[in-house]
Amino acid sequence: MQITKRNIELRVNDSLMRVYVAAPKPAGHYPGIVFYSDIYQLGSPIVRLANYLAGFGYVVAAPEIFHRLELIGTVIEPDDLGRMRGNDDARRTAIADYDADCRAVIEWLKTDSAVAPGKIGTLGFCIGGHLAFRAAFQPEITAAVCCYPTGIPSGKLGQGVADTIQRFSEINGEMLLVFGTLDPHIPEPDRHRIITTLENAKIPHKVLNYEAEHTFMRDDGYRYDAVAATSAWAEIIAFLGNMFAK
């Protein structure tokens, strides 16, 4: 399916947040997706992933997660300095601000004429996987895909300690978790705790484990795994398709 691409700006409190929107070109009504990047914001690899998902029939809205600290349109380079900069931006962003950004994107999706009423989900990578977990607390979110979500058991997300793992019972929809078993940022004990907490909260979920490293779905780095990424995307598309067909 061909897609359209555009940027919109949303005012969140006292900050202007740019949101990249990729959507199907044919007229119609499609599910909306709150789409979260990793700490490098909306560089070419993440935009390609957003465009890929949109081509399967989704209105994908990807906010710049550090808009309070970085100039509009800033892409952080995925090198050593960029990693330090992105992690510093993450630490300096209030958790309540991340949540406010989520609400702003959801409210925009609810008003967009191309988004089918009552069909909103979320998807994110790395820190964005954690943000997608928190997005799932919102009542409109019926499906959440969290790809190698960092910092959930520890509460590492922004200023202070995030209460994400204590709030799993607030999730209203179903979850798909994508992990790399060689990922040092989400070791086996953390993966086990996340899954056990979901089970205890009786949240419908599916877990995918690949023998892959962190960020294995990002196609510009040495950790990219085309086979694992292709398999994960097939599962993601099937999961979202089933969820929004209900």
C-alpha positions as CSV (number, residue, x, y, z in Angstrom):
1,M,0.0,0.0,0.0
2,Q,1.3,3.4,-0.9
3,I,1.6,6.0,1.9
4,T,1.6,9.7,2.5
5,K,4.1,11.4,4.8
6,R,3.9,14.7,6.7
7,N,4.8,16.5,9.9
8,I,2.4,18.0,12.3
9,E,3.0,20.1,15.4
10,L,1.2,19.6,18.7
11,R,1.4,22.0,21.7
12,V,2.0,20.1,24.9
13,N,2.0,22.4,27.9
14,D,4.6,25.0,27.0
15,S,6.5,23.0,24.3
16,L,5.9,22.4,20.6
17,M,6.1,18.8,19.7
18,R,6.7,17.7,16.1
19,V,5.0,14.5,15.1
20,Y,5.9,12.5,12.0
21,V,2.8,11.0,10.4
22,A,2.8,8.2,7.8
23,A,-0.5,7.1,6.6
24,P,-2.1,5.0,3.8
25,K,-2.6,6.9,0.6
26,P,-6.0,5.3,-0.3
27,A,-8.9,7.1,1.3
28,G,-10.4,5.1,4.2
29,H,-10.4,4.6,7.9
30,Y,-7.4,2.9,9.5
31,P,-6.2,2.0,13.0
32,G,-4.0,4.7,14.5
33,I,-0.6,3.9,16.1
34,V,1.3,5.9,18.7
35,F,4.8,5.1,17.4
36,Y,7.9,5.6,19.7
37,S,11.5,5.9,18.6
38,D,14.6,5.0,20.5
39,I,16.8,7.7,22.1
40,Y,18.1,8.9,18.7
41,Q,14.7,10.3,17.8
42,L,13.3,10.2,14.2
43,G,16.3,9.4,12.1
44,S,16.1,7.5,8.8
45,P,16.1,3.9,10.3
46,I,13.1,4.8,12.6
47,V,11.3,6.6,9.9
48,R,11.7,3.6,7.6
49,L,10.1,1.5,10.3
50,A,7.2,3.9,10.7
51,N,6.7,4.0,6.9
52,Y,6.8,0.2,6.7
53,L,4.1,-0.1,9.3
54,A,1.9,2.5,7.6
55,G,2.1,0.6,4.4
56,F,0.1,-2.2,6.0
57,G,-2.8,0.1,6.7
58,Y,-2.1,2.2,9.8
59,V,-2.0,5.9,10.5
60,V,1.4,6.0,12.3
61,A,2.1,9.1,14.5
62,A,5.7,9.3,15.8
63,P,6.5,12.1,18.2
64,E,9.9,13.6,18.8
65,I,10.3,12.4,22.4
66,F,12.9,15.0,23.5
67,H,11.1,18.1,22.1
68,R,11.5,20.0,25.3
69,L,15.3,19.7,25.1
70,E,16.2,19.5,21.4
71,L,15.3,21.8,18.5
72,I,12.5,20.7,16.3
73,G,13.7,18.2,13.7
74,T,16.8,17.2,15.7
75,V,18.1,13.7,14.9
76,I,20.7,12.4,17.4
77,E,23.6,10.6,15.7
78,P,23.8,6.9,16.8
79,D,27.5,7.2,17.9
80,D,29.1,7.3,21.3
81,L,28.5,11.0,21.8
82,G,24.9,10.6,20.5
83,R,24.3,7.8,22.9
84,M,25.4,9.9,25.8
85,R,23.3,12.8,24.6
86,G,20.2,10.7,24.1
87,N,20.5,9.1,27.5
88,D,21.0,12.5,29.1
89,D,17.9,13.8,27.3
90,A,16.0,10.8,28.6
91,R,17.2,11.4,32.2
92,R,16.2,15.1,32.0
93,T,12.7,14.5,30.8
94,A,10.0,14.2,33.5
95,I,8.0,11.0,33.4
96,A,4.8,13.1,33.6
97,D,5.9,14.9,30.4
98,Y,6.3,11.6,28.5
99,D,2.7,10.7,29.6
100,A,1.4,14.1,28.5
101,D,3.0,13.6,25.1
102,C,1.2,10.3,24.8
103,R,-2.1,11.9,25.6
104,A,-1.6,14.6,23.0
105,V,-0.8,12.1,20.3
106,I,-3.8,9.9,21.2
107,E,-6.1,13.0,21.2
108,W,-4.8,14.0,17.8
109,L,-5.4,10.4,16.4
110,K,-9.0,10.5,17.7
111,T,-9.7,13.6,15.7
112,D,-7.9,12.6,12.5
113,S,-10.4,11.7,9.7
114,A,-8.3,8.8,8.5
115,V,-8.3,7.0,11.9
116,A,-11.1,4.5,12.5
117,P,-13.0,5.3,15.7
118,G,-12.0,3.2,18.7
119,K,-8.9,1.6,17.0
120,I,-5.7,2.9,18.5
121,G,-2.6,1.0,19.4
122,T,1.1,1.7,20.2
123,L,4.5,0.4,19.2
124,G,8.0,1.4,20.3
125,F,11.6,0.5,20.4
126,C,14.1,0.5,23.3
127,I,13.1,3.6,25.5
128,G,10.2,3.8,23.1
129,G,9.2,0.2,24.0
130,H,9.0,1.4,27.6
131,L,6.9,4.4,26.5
132,A,4.7,2.1,24.6
133,F,4.2,0.1,27.8
134,R,3.1,3.3,29.5
135,A,0.9,4.2,26.6
136,A,-1.0,1.0,27.2
137,F,-2.2,2.4,30.5
138,Q,-4.4,4.8,28.4
139,P,-8.0,3.6,28.0
140,E,-7.9,4.0,24.2
141,I,-5.0,1.7,23.6
142,T,-6.2,-1.8,22.7
143,A,-2.9,-3.2,21.3
144,A,0.7,-2.5,22.4
145,V,3.9,-3.8,20.8
146,C,7.0,-3.3,22.9
147,C,10.3,-4.1,21.1
148,Y,13.2,-4.6,23.6
149,P,11.7,-2.2,26.1
150,T,14.4,-0.9,28.5
151,G,14.2,0.2,32.1
152,I,10.9,-1.4,33.1
153,P,11.8,-3.4,36.2
154,S,14.3,-0.7,37.4
155,G,12.0,2.2,36.6
156,K,14.7,3.8,34.5
157,L,13.0,6.1,32.0
158,G,13.3,9.8,32.9
159,Q,13.6,12.0,36.0
160,G,12.9,9.9,39.1
161,V,11.8,6.3,39.1
162,A,9.0,5.2,36.7
163,D,6.2,3.3,38.3
164,T,5.6,1.3,35.1
165,I,5.9,-2.3,36.5
166,Q,3.7,-1.4,39.4
167,R,0.9,-0.4,37.1
168,F,0.5,-3.4,34.7
169,S,-3.0,-4.0,36.0
170,E,-4.1,-0.7,34.3
171,I,-3.4,-2.2,30.9
172,N,-6.7,-2.5,29.0
173,G,-5.6,-4.2,25.8
174,E,-3.2,-7.0,24.7
175,M,0.6,-6.9,24.6
176,L,3.2,-8.2,22.2
177,L,6.7,-8.2,23.6
178,V,9.8,-8.6,21.4
179,F,13.1,-9.4,23.1
180,G,16.6,-10.3,22.0
181,T,18.1,-13.0,24.3
182,L,21.6,-11.5,23.7
183,D,20.5,-8.1,24.9
184,P,22.5,-6.9,27.9
185,H,20.1,-4.1,28.5
186,I,17.2,-6.5,29.2
187,P,18.8,-9.6,30.8
188,E,16.9,-12.8,31.4
189,P,15.9,-11.9,35.0
190,D,14.3,-8.6,33.8
191,R,12.5,-10.4,31.0
192,H,11.2,-13.0,33.4
193,R,10.0,-10.3,35.9
194,I,8.1,-8.4,33.1
195,I,6.4,-11.6,31.9
196,T,5.6,-12.8,35.4
197,T,4.1,-9.5,36.4
198,L,1.9,-9.5,33.2
199,E,0.8,-13.0,34.1
200,N,0.0,-12.0,37.6
201,A,-2.0,-9.0,36.4
202,K,-3.8,-11.4,33.9
203,I,-2.9,-9.2,30.9
204,P,-3.2,-11.0,27.6
205,H,0.2,-11.1,26.0
206,K,2.6,-12.9,23.7
207,V,6.3,-13.0,24.0
208,L,8.8,-13.3,21.1
209,N,12.4,-14.2,21.9
210,Y,15.1,-14.0,19.3
211,E,18.8,-14.9,19.5
212,A,19.7,-11.3,18.8
213,E,21.2,-8.2,20.3
214,H,19.7,-5.0,21.5
215,T,18.2,-2.8,18.6
216,F,18.4,-5.8,16.3
217,M,15.5,-4.3,14.2
218,R,17.4,-1.1,13.5
219,D,18.9,-1.5,10.0
220,D,21.8,0.9,10.3
221,G,23.9,-0.7,13.0
222,Y,26.2,-3.7,13.4
223,R,23.6,-5.4,15.7
224,Y,20.9,-5.5,12.9
225,D,19.6,-9.0,12.3
226,A,17.6,-9.2,9.1
227,V,16.3,-12.7,9.7
228,A,15.1,-11.9,13.3
229,A,13.8,-8.5,12.2
230,T,11.8,-9.9,9.3
231,S,10.3,-12.6,11.6
232,A,9.4,-10.1,14.3
233,W,7.7,-7.8,11.8
234,A,5.6,-10.7,10.4
235,E,4.5,-11.4,14.0
236,I,3.8,-7.7,14.7
237,I,1.7,-7.3,11.5
238,A,-0.3,-10.4,12.3
239,F,-0.8,-9.4,16.0
240,L,-2.0,-5.9,15.1
241,G,-4.2,-7.3,12.2
242,N,-5.9,-9.7,14.6
243,M,-6.4,-7.1,17.3
244,F,-7.9,-4.5,15.0
245,A,-10.1,-7.0,13.2
246,K,-12.0,-7.6,16.4
